C-alpha cells in the first residue's frame, strides 16, 4: 500500500494549521477590538471562504494568483515563485478555507474574555505582550483549541479548492481513495459480466 497520499495530506494539513493558528489569533484579537461597523465588514470578508463552495474558492484563487493574472505575474517576476499548480499551492488553498473556522472561534473566545483580568494585570505593571500570553491566552484556551481542531480537520478534508489549484501535481488522500474505490468497483463489475 502506498502511504504517500496520507503523509502528503497530513503534511499539508499540519503546515496549514500552524499558519492558520497564528493568522487566526492575530486577526481575531485585533478585529474583536474594532468598532462594530468595521468588525461587521471584515467579518463578511474573512468568513466568505466558509460559506462559498470550495470549488468556487479555488476558482477565485485561480483568478487572483494564476500565472497570467497580475498577482501571479508579480510573484513570479519579483520572487520567482509560481503560486498555482505545485505542492505548496495546496497549503495556500487549505489556509484560505480553514482560516474562517479558526478566526470565528478565536474571536468568540476573545470577545468573551473578562477584561477586568487584563486591567488587573496592567495595574500590577505587566506589559501588553505579557498580559496577552500569560492572562488572555490561557483564559481563552478552550476556544483557541476548538478553533485549531476545526481548522486542522477542515484543512485535512479540503478537496475542492486544492483540486482547482494543485491537483495535477499533488496526490491527496481523498483522490487516492476515490481512485481505489473506482478500481475496486470496476473489478467487481467485470466479475459480474
SEKOL-639773 format. One record per residue (C-alpha): residue number from 1; residue in one letter; x, y, z. Coordinates in steps of 0.2 Angstrom, whole numbers, plus 5000, padded with zeros to 4 digits. Example, Ala and Ser with C-alpha at 12.3 -4.5 7.8 and 13.67 -1.06 7.14 Angstrom:
[1; 'a'; [5062; 4978; 5039]];
[2; 's'; [5068; 4995; 5036]];
This chain:
[1; 'x'; [5000; 5000; 5000]];
[2; 'x'; [5006; 5017; 4996]];
[3; 'x'; [5007; 5029; 5011]];
[4; 'x'; [5012; 5044; 5002]];
[5; 'x'; [4994; 5052; 5000]];
[6; 'x'; [4991; 5050; 5018]];
[7; 'x'; [5008; 5058; 5023]];
[8; 'x'; [5005; 5072; 5010]];
[9; 'x'; [4988; 5076; 5016]];
[10; 'x'; [4994; 5076; 5034]];
[11; 'x'; [5009; 5087; 5030]];
[12; 'x'; [4999; 5100; 5021]];
[13; 'x'; [4986; 5100; 5035]];
[14; 'x'; [4999; 5102; 5048]];
[15; 'x'; [5008; 5116; 5039]];
[16; 'x'; [4991; 5125; 5035]];
[17; 'x'; [4985; 5123; 5053]];
[18; 'x'; [5001; 5131; 5060]];
[19; 'x'; [4999; 5146; 5049]];
[20; 'x'; [4980; 5147; 5052]];
[21; 'x'; [4983; 5146; 5071]];
[22; 'x'; [4994; 5162; 5071]];
[23; 'x'; [4985; 5171; 5057]];
[24; 'x'; [4968; 5167; 5065]];
[25; 'x'; [4973; 5173; 5083]];
[26; 'x'; [4981; 5189; 5076]];
[27; 'x'; [4965; 5193; 5066]];
[28; 'x'; [4953; 5188; 5079]];
[29; 'x'; [4962; 5198; 5093]];
[30; 'x'; [4963; 5214; 5083]];
[31; 'x'; [4946; 5213; 5075]];
[32; 'x'; [4937; 5210; 5091]];
[33; 'x'; [4943; 5227; 5097]];
[34; 'x'; [4937; 5237; 5082]];
[35; 'x'; [4921; 5247; 5081]];
[36; 'x'; [4905; 5237; 5077]];
[37; 'x'; [4903; 5243; 5058]];
[38; 'x'; [4921; 5239; 5054]];
[39; 'x'; [4920; 5222; 5063]];
[40; 'x'; [4905; 5218; 5053]];
[41; 'x'; [4913; 5222; 5036]];
[42; 'x'; [4929; 5212; 5040]];
[43; 'x'; [4919; 5198; 5046]];
[44; 'x'; [4910; 5196; 5030]];
[45; 'x'; [4926; 5197; 5020]];
[46; 'x'; [4935; 5185; 5031]];
[47; 'x'; [4922; 5172; 5033]];
[48; 'x'; [4917; 5171; 5015]];
[49; 'x'; [4928; 5156; 5011]];
[50; 'x'; [4917; 5146; 5024]];
[51; 'x'; [4901; 5149; 5015]];
[52; 'x'; [4906; 5148; 4997]];
[53; 'x'; [4908; 5131; 4989]];
[54; 'x'; [4926; 5125; 4990]];
[55; 'x'; [4927; 5124; 4971]];
[56; 'x'; [4922; 5142; 4969]];
[57; 'x'; [4935; 5147; 4982]];
[58; 'x'; [4948; 5138; 4971]];
[59; 'x'; [4941; 5147; 4956]];
[60; 'x'; [4944; 5164; 4964]];
[61; 'x'; [4961; 5159; 4970]];
[62; 'x'; [4965; 5154; 4952]];
[63; 'x'; [4958; 5171; 4946]];
[64; 'x'; [4969; 5180; 4959]];
[65; 'x'; [4985; 5170; 4958]];
[66; 'x'; [4985; 5162; 4941]];
[67; 'x'; [5001; 5163; 4931]];
[68; 'x'; [4993; 5175; 4919]];
[69; 'x'; [4985; 5186; 4932]];
[70; 'x'; [4993; 5202; 4940]];
[71; 'x'; [4997; 5194; 4957]];
[72; 'x'; [5003; 5178; 4949]];
[73; 'x'; [5014; 5188; 4937]];
[74; 'x'; [5020; 5199; 4951]];
[75; 'x'; [5026; 5185; 4962]];
[76; 'x'; [5034; 5176; 4948]];
[77; 'x'; [5044; 5192; 4942]];
[78; 'x'; [5048; 5198; 4960]];
[79; 'x'; [5051; 5182; 4969]];
[80; 'x'; [5052; 5168; 4956]];
[81; 'x'; [5038; 5159; 4964]];
[82; 'x'; [5023; 5151; 4955]];
[83; 'x'; [5008; 5151; 4966]];
[84; 'x'; [4997; 5138; 4957]];
[85; 'x'; [4999; 5120; 4951]];
[86; 'x'; [5013; 5115; 4964]];
[87; 'x'; [5013; 5107; 4981]];
[88; 'x'; [5013; 5122; 4991]];
[89; 'x'; [4998; 5130; 4982]];
[90; 'x'; [4988; 5116; 4991]];
[91; 'x'; [4994; 5123; 5008]];
[92; 'x'; [4989; 5140; 5002]];
[93; 'x'; [4971; 5134; 4997]];
[94; 'x'; [4970; 5125; 5014]];
[95; 'x'; [4974; 5140; 5023]];
[96; 'x'; [4961; 5150; 5014]];
[97; 'x'; [4947; 5138; 5018]];
[98; 'x'; [4952; 5134; 5036]];
[99; 'x'; [4956; 5152; 5041]];
[100; 'x'; [4937; 5157; 5044]];
[101; 'x'; [4935; 5142; 5057]];
[102; 'x'; [4950; 5147; 5067]];
[103; 'x'; [4946; 5166; 5066]];
[104; 'x'; [4927; 5165; 5071]];
[105; 'x'; [4931; 5153; 5086]];
[106; 'x'; [4946; 5163; 5092]];
[107; 'x'; [4936; 5179; 5090]];
[108; 'x'; [4922; 5172; 5101]];
[109; 'x'; [4934; 5167; 5114]];
[110; 'x'; [4942; 5184; 5114]];
[111; 'x'; [4925; 5193; 5115]];
[112; 'x'; [4920; 5183; 5130]];
[113; 'x'; [4936; 5186; 5139]];
[114; 'x'; [4934; 5196; 5156]];
[115; 'x'; [4943; 5212; 5153]];
[116; 'x'; [4945; 5215; 5171]];
[117; 'x'; [4958; 5202; 5172]];
[118; 'x'; [4969; 5212; 5159]];
[119; 'x'; [4966; 5228; 5168]];
[120; 'x'; [4971; 5220; 5185]];
[121; 'x'; [4987; 5214; 5176]];
[122; 'x'; [4990; 5232; 5170]];
[123; 'x'; [4988; 5239; 5187]];
[124; 'x'; [5002; 5227; 5193]];
[125; 'x'; [5013; 5234; 5179]];
[126; 'x'; [5013; 5220; 5167]];
[127; 'x'; [5016; 5223; 5148]];
[128; 'x'; [5003; 5220; 5135]];
[129; 'x'; [5013; 5205; 5127]];
[130; 'x'; [5014; 5198; 5145]];
[131; 'x'; [4996; 5200; 5148]];
[132; 'x'; [4991; 5193; 5131]];
[133; 'x'; [5002; 5177; 5133]];
[134; 'x'; [5000; 5174; 5152]];
[135; 'x'; [4982; 5180; 5155]];
[136; 'x'; [4972; 5182; 5139]];
[137; 'x'; [4978; 5166; 5130]];
[138; 'x'; [4976; 5154; 5145]];
[139; 'x'; [4959; 5161; 5148]];
[140; 'x'; [4954; 5158; 5130]];
[141; 'x'; [4962; 5142; 5128]];
[142; 'x'; [4947; 5131; 5125]];
[143; 'x'; [4941; 5142; 5111]];
[144; 'x'; [4958; 5143; 5103]];
[145; 'x'; [4960; 5124; 5105]];
[146; 'x'; [4942; 5121; 5097]];
[147; 'x'; [4947; 5133; 5083]];
[148; 'x'; [4963; 5124; 5080]];
[149; 'x'; [4955; 5107; 5079]];
[150; 'x'; [4942; 5113; 5067]];
[151; 'x'; [4955; 5121; 5056]];
[152; 'x'; [4965; 5105; 5056]];
[153; 'x'; [4950; 5095; 5051]];
[154; 'x'; [4945; 5107; 5038]];
[155; 'x'; [4962; 5108; 5030]];
[156; 'x'; [4964; 5089; 5031]];
[157; 'x'; [4947; 5086; 5022]];
[158; 'x'; [4950; 5100; 5009]];
[159; 'x'; [4947; 5094; 4992]];
[160; 'x'; [4938; 5107; 4982]];
[161; 'x'; [4949; 5122; 4982]];
[162; 'x'; [4965; 5112; 4982]];
[163; 'x'; [4959; 5102; 4967]];
[164; 'x'; [4957; 5118; 4957]];
[165; 'x'; [4974; 5125; 4960]];
[166; 'x'; [4985; 5110; 4964]];
[167; 'x'; [4978; 5093; 4960]];
[168; 'x'; [4988; 5089; 4944]];
[169; 'x'; [5004; 5089; 4954]];
[170; 'x'; [4999; 5083; 4972]];
[171; 'x'; [4992; 5066; 4977]];
[172; 'x'; [4980; 5068; 4991]];
[173; 'x'; [4971; 5055; 5002]];
[174; 'x'; [4954; 5059; 4995]];
[175; 'x'; [4960; 5057; 4977]];
[176; 'x'; [4968; 5041; 4981]];
[177; 'x'; [4953; 5034; 4990]];
[178; 'x'; [4941; 5038; 4976]];
[179; 'x'; [4953; 5031; 4963]];
[180; 'x'; [4955; 5015; 4973]];
[181; 'x'; [4936; 5013; 4975]];
[182; 'x'; [4933; 5016; 4956]];
[183; 'x'; [4946; 5002; 4953]];
[184; 'x'; [4938; 4990; 4965]];
[185; 'x'; [4921; 4994; 4958]];
[186; 'x'; [4927; 4991; 4940]];
[187; 'x'; [4935; 4974; 4946]];
[188; 'x'; [4918; 4969; 4953]];
[189; 'x'; [4908; 4974; 4938]];
[190; 'x'; [4920; 4964; 4927]];
[191; 'x'; [4917; 4949; 4939]];
[192; 'x'; [4898; 4950; 4936]];
[193; 'x'; [4898; 4951; 4917]];
